[in-house]
Amino acid sequence: MKALLLCGGEGTRLRPFTHTQPKVLLPLAHQPILFHILDSLATTTIREVVIIIGPNGKPIVELLRKTNPWGFVFTFVDQPTPLGLAHTVLLAREALGNTPFLMYLGDNILDEPLRPLVNRFVREKPDALLLLRRVKNPRHFGVAQIDGKNVVHVEEKPVKPQSNLALVGVYLFSPAIHQAVRVISPSARGELEITDAIQQLITEGKDVNYHLFSGWWKDTGTVTDLLATNQYLLKKLTSAVDGEVKKSTVKGVLKVAQGSTLKNCRVKGPVTIGAGCRISGSTLGPYLAVGDGTEIVDCNLSHTLVFADAHLKGVTLTGSIIGERVRINGQQKMAAAHSLLVGADAILEL
């Protein structure tokens, strides 16, 4: 069995950060979104991963060619224009071959083990197995209707949903899906919808089953959801101090990578600090993730993501995302908290 991982989106709702790197490489709890997904896939028997990349996908290829602790065999497939989820299945036809596959949307993070799902699919051999979750706003999702163990109808973002069961963004397919995506037509928004392909399977009398889960799940497509996902992942951290912590007080979970130094700081975990950081005279956390090579002096930071190689001095931030290599200099230590979204290489004098 293979995996089809969709990483071709432009991430326009996460501007300015996706101007300089693909959405799936944005760091959450100090590792890229993509790595969280690959960690989850690594718990299954899947070892071949086909990755759909867009025009900005070169950094994904470069990173995975030099960093592959999971031992996956990666195949990269270009999607020059985002023409729908079912379109990615068409593009990946040769790479997927005639094997069943798990399809995973690259901006989704969910707290649900994939191994039992894959094992059930292999054991029962349906033509599709869909991951469903009850939601309050089904109009924003693909929606499924069920009868017993079967899915009997699916529809993309219906105006009048017939259920509150949303398609989560993890699908398992037999090779029958390849014929289904070839016969459907583009939707009103000009895309080949995977929901239409699934409905085609149902219409043809294929066996479409589901797995209902009630756990945590986020589509990380917006700044609000990105920060909320970071907070959730930080709650699962365990303490590990491989750097130096000097003359500081620590409450809660603190993770510090090698080569980093915290001095005269007050830590309110959970907080994770990357490698090679220099942090002094600051209050850190809760819910703070700091990228590699960052320097922080006399700051108060909480509920915030700081990307690699940033330099912050004399600022109080909450609910913020600070891009890579950003330099922010507070002329005097700011007492009032600010919420900032600052893209890569910006320089701010406050």
SVG drawing of the C-alpha trace seen along z (x, -y; Angstrom):
<svg xmlns="http://www.w3.org/2000/svg" viewBox="-31 -53 57 62">
<polyline fill="none" stroke="black" stroke-width="0.4" points="0.0,0.0 1.2,-3.5 0.3,-7.0 -0.6,-10.0 0.2,-13.2 -1.2,-16.5 1.3,-19.4 0.6,-21.4 -1.6,-24.2 -0.4,-27.8 -1.6,-28.5 -2.9,-32.0 -4.7,-32.3 -1.4,-32.1 0.3,-35.0 2.9,-36.5 4.5,-33.3 3.7,-31.2 5.4,-33.7 8.8,-32.3 8.0,-28.6 5.4,-26.0 2.6,-25.8 3.5,-22.2 7.0,-23.4 5.7,-26.0 6.9,-24.9 4.5,-23.7 5.9,-22.7 9.3,-23.1 8.9,-20.8 7.2,-21.3 3.6,-20.4 4.7,-17.8 6.9,-16.0 3.9,-15.6 2.0,-13.9 5.0,-11.7 5.4,-10.7 1.8,-9.6 2.3,-7.6 5.4,-6.0 3.3,-4.1 1.6,-2.2 3.0,0.4 3.2,-2.2 6.7,-2.8 6.1,-4.4 4.9,-8.0 3.8,-9.9 3.9,-13.7 2.0,-16.2 3.9,-19.5 3.0,-22.8 5.1,-25.5 6.7,-26.4 7.4,-22.7 11.2,-22.7 12.0,-23.2 9.9,-20.2 11.9,-18.0 15.2,-19.3 14.3,-18.8 13.1,-15.3 16.1,-14.2 18.4,-15.2 16.1,-14.4 14.3,-11.1 14.4,-9.5 11.3,-7.4 13.0,-5.5 10.2,-6.3 10.6,-6.0 9.4,-9.3 8.1,-10.1 7.3,-13.7 4.6,-14.6 4.1,-18.2 0.7,-19.9 1.3,-23.2 -2.3,-24.4 -4.5,-23.4 -7.5,-21.8 -9.0,-19.8 -8.3,-16.8 -9.4,-14.3 -7.1,-15.9 -4.1,-14.9 -5.2,-11.3 -5.1,-11.6 -1.7,-13.1 -0.4,-10.4 -1.8,-7.5 1.5,-6.2 3.3,-6.7 0.5,-4.9 0.3,-2.0 -2.4,0.6 -2.0,0.7 -4.5,-0.7 -3.4,-3.9 -4.1,-6.3 -4.7,-9.9 -3.9,-12.6 -4.5,-16.3 -1.2,-18.1 -2.7,-20.9 -4.6,-18.6 -3.4,-17.6 -5.4,-15.0 -5.0,-13.1 -6.1,-9.7 -3.8,-6.8 -3.6,-5.7 -2.4,-2.2 -5.9,-0.7 -7.5,-2.5 -5.0,-1.0 -5.2,2.4 -9.0,2.4 -8.8,1.3 -6.4,4.1 -8.5,6.7 -11.9,5.7 -10.9,4.6 -13.6,2.0 -13.3,-0.2 -13.1,-3.3 -12.8,-3.9 -13.5,-7.5 -12.6,-9.2 -15.6,-11.1 -16.2,-13.4 -19.3,-15.2 -19.0,-19.0 -21.0,-22.1 -20.7,-23.7 -21.0,-20.9 -21.6,-23.5 -17.9,-24.2 -16.9,-20.5 -17.6,-17.6 -20.5,-15.9 -21.4,-12.2 -24.7,-10.3 -24.4,-6.8 -26.6,-3.7 -25.2,-1.1 -21.5,-0.6 -21.9,-2.1 -21.6,-5.7 -24.6,-6.2 -24.1,-9.7 -21.4,-12.5 -21.6,-16.1 -19.0,-18.9 -20.0,-22.0 -23.7,-21.5 -26.0,-24.5 -28.4,-22.3 -26.4,-19.5 -28.2,-16.2 -25.9,-15.3 -23.2,-16.7 -20.6,-14.1 -17.6,-15.9 -15.0,-14.2 -11.8,-14.8 -9.2,-14.7 -7.9,-11.1 -9.2,-8.6 -8.3,-5.1 -8.9,-3.9 -8.7,-0.8 -7.5,-1.2 -11.2,-1.5 -10.9,-5.3 -8.8,-5.7 -11.7,-4.9 -14.0,-7.2 -11.8,-10.3 -11.7,-9.8 -15.4,-10.0 -16.4,-12.9 -16.7,-16.5 -15.3,-19.7 -17.6,-21.3 -19.0,-24.8 -15.7,-26.1 -13.8,-24.4 -12.2,-21.6 -12.4,-17.9 -13.8,-17.1 -12.8,-14.0 -16.4,-13.9 -17.7,-13.6 -15.3,-10.7 -16.5,-9.0 -20.1,-9.5 -19.3,-7.9 -18.0,-4.8 -21.3,-4.8 -23.4,-5.1 -21.5,-2.2 -22.4,-0.1 -18.9,0.0 -18.3,0.7 -17.7,-2.6 -17.2,-2.4 -16.3,-4.9 -14.6,-5.3 -16.2,-7.7 -13.8,-9.5 -14.4,-12.2 -10.8,-13.2 -9.0,-16.5 -8.6,-17.7 -7.5,-20.9 -7.1,-22.2 -4.1,-24.5 -5.1,-26.8 -5.5,-30.0 -3.3,-31.9 -5.9,-31.2 -5.9,-27.5 -2.1,-27.4 -1.7,-29.0 -4.4,-26.7 -2.6,-23.6 0.7,-24.7 -0.9,-25.1 -2.4,-21.6 0.8,-20.0 2.8,-21.8 0.4,-20.3 1.8,-16.9 5.5,-17.8 7.7,-16.2 10.5,-18.0 14.0,-17.5 16.8,-20.1 19.8,-19.4 21.0,-23.0 21.8,-25.2 19.4,-26.8 21.1,-29.3 19.7,-31.4 16.2,-30.8 12.9,-29.6 11.0,-26.9 7.4,-25.8 5.8,-23.3 7.3,-21.5 10.4,-23.0 12.2,-21.5 15.6,-23.0 17.6,-21.7 21.4,-21.4 23.5,-24.5 20.9,-26.8 21.2,-28.9 18.6,-30.4 19.8,-32.9 17.9,-34.9 14.6,-33.8 11.2,-32.9 9.6,-29.9 5.9,-29.0 5.6,-25.9 4.9,-24.4 7.8,-26.0 10.1,-24.5 13.3,-26.1 15.3,-25.1 19.0,-24.6 21.6,-27.4 19.3,-29.9 20.5,-32.7 17.7,-33.9 18.2,-36.1 16.2,-38.3 12.9,-37.1 9.5,-35.6 8.7,-32.7 5.3,-31.0 3.0,-29.5 2.6,-28.0 5.8,-29.3 7.8,-27.6 11.1,-29.2 13.0,-28.2 16.7,-27.4 19.3,-30.2 17.0,-32.7 18.1,-35.5 15.7,-36.9 16.6,-39.6 14.3,-41.2 11.1,-40.0 7.7,-38.6 6.4,-36.0 3.3,-33.8 1.0,-31.9 3.5,-32.6 5.4,-31.0 8.9,-32.4 10.6,-31.0 14.3,-30.3 17.0,-33.0 14.8,-35.8 16.2,-38.5 13.8,-40.0 14.6,-42.6 12.4,-44.4 9.0,-43.3 5.9,-41.8 4.0,-39.5 1.0,-37.2 -0.9,-35.4 1.9,-36.2 3.8,-34.6 7.2,-35.9 8.8,-34.8 12.3,-33.6 15.2,-36.1 12.8,-38.8 14.4,-41.6 12.3,-43.4 13.8,-46.0 11.7,-47.6 13.4,-50.9 12.3,-50.3 10.8,-47.1 7.1,-47.2 4.7,-46.5 1.6,-46.2 1.2,-43.0 1.1,-43.2 -0.2,-40.6 2.0,-40.7 2.2,-38.7 5.5,-39.5 6.8,-37.9 10.4,-36.8 13.3,-39.2 11.2,-42.1 12.8,-44.7 10.7,-46.5 11.7,-49.3 9.0,-49.8"/>
</svg>
